[in-house]
Amino acid sequence: MRMPLGRPSLRPYLPYRQTGTSGHDGLVAHFLGTSSVLLSDGETSVLSDGFVTRPGMLRVALGKIEPDRSLVRSALARLRVEDLAAVVCVHSHYDHALDAPVWALETGAELVGSHSTANIGRGMGVPESSLRVVADGATVSYGRFDLTFLDSVHSHGDRFPGTVDEPLVPPARAGAWKTGTAYSVLITHPAGRILLHASANFRPGALRGRRADVIYLGIGSLGRQPPEFLHTYWDEVVVATGARRVILVHWDDFFTGLHRPLRPMPYFLDDPDATMSGLLPLARRDGVDVVLPVAWHPSAPLA
């Protein structure tokens, strides 16, 4: 099927935009684009990815990239983060792991993920005492947050497969940030259970028996998959966990800086309209609330 030109509009999906709030049972989330989510309960904060540098498409394609430490510092100030317990990388591509070591260095947080993520941290000078490598099924705790890491699969069309086997010192080509292990992360807190599932793919049966109230569900590249795949993906992740709310992530154009409003990927990279036209009927069928998060705004995912 021939893809249309240009870029889809968010206007048809504005009714699904997340409303701001001061929190629910003290649990507040801030979305930073792609699959970067800061969760805080007023005592402990944990962050996934923290990708805020967002280099442009031309630089990613033809040049070398490196984290912009000033953008991380600005994000810390804007979010009023003074104490961060952990930065979790759901896999090790640059749009997940480029800035994560800087957050760890700036705050003293642990950098958590695969051996590839650890080598990305080493290349940036994160001390060994702040690196934590997790295996499938491992649970790590920070304050009242318990994070269980479940091996998953990257979405179709992985451009940089493989592992990072030695310290990665930026600047480097984008392809140096290889996938490593892709995780689905189940975050358990007294306020509820949140699943961070950033890549639009699944291991059959991997989430059966796992319960979640809310899922941060990756939909990147889903618009290029057959409808049958989208249905199975929904069943294997959303239906399997019994979630009642899905917050859509990894839909935005991460070549655009966070100083501008989030916008969808252009059609030549993905078709979010096809994704939404397949996903929304499934959500109505199963009584699941669908939410489109807004960058920087505080929200109560479990409210």
C-alpha positions, 0 to 999 in steps of 0.5 A: 500500500502506498503511504501518503505524503507528509505527516498525520495530524494529532487533531482527530486524537485530541479527545484522548489527550491526557489531562493534567493533575497533581497526582493520585495517592501521591504517584505522579508521572511526567512523559518526556516523549518516546518512552521516557517517563518519570514516576514519583511518589513524593519520596522516590523517583524513577525514570525510564530512558530520559531521552531529551537530546533528540538529535535531528534526522540528518545528524543521526543519518550522516553524522555522529551524536552525543548527549547534550548535558545542558538539556538534561540539566534543564530537564532536571530543573524543569521537573524539579528533580533533586533526587533520582533513584534509578534510570532504567533503559528498556533497551539500548538504542540511542533514543533510549540510552543516549542521555541515560548515563548523564541523568545518572551522573547528574543525580547519582542514580543507578543506571539499570538495564542490560550489559549493553546499557552498562557499557554505554554507561561506562563509556560516559564515566558512570562508576561501576557502583552505579551500574546494575545489570538485570536478567529476565525476571529480576526484581529491583526495589527503590523506595516503594517501587518494585521493578520487575524486568521481563525479556521482550522483543524489539519492534519490527525493523530493528535497524541496529540489532546486536549488543554493545560489547565495550564502553561506548564513548560518544560522539559516535554513529547512531548505530553504535547504540545497539539494541542489547536486551529489550525489556518490558518493565512491570512497576509495582507500587502500593498505588497500583501496577504499571507496565512499561512496554515500549517496543511494539512487539511481544514474546508469545505468552510472556505476560500471562499471569502478570497483572497491570492496571496501566500500560505505557504501550509502545506503538512505534512502527505498528502502523506498518504491520498487518492488522492481524499483528496489531490484534495479537499484540493487543491481546498478548500485552493488554488483554493478557495483563488485564489493564484498564488503561493504555497510555500510548508512547513511542509515537512521536517524532523523536528527531524534533526537540522537546522545546516544541509540541510533540508531533507524530512521525511522518508517514514515510516512517510510520502510519499512526492513523492506521495504528489508531484505526485498528487500536481504538475498536479493540479498546472499546471492545475491551473497555480499556481507556486510551490516553495520549500523553502530553510532554512535561505535564504532570499526570496521575496514570492510576487515577 
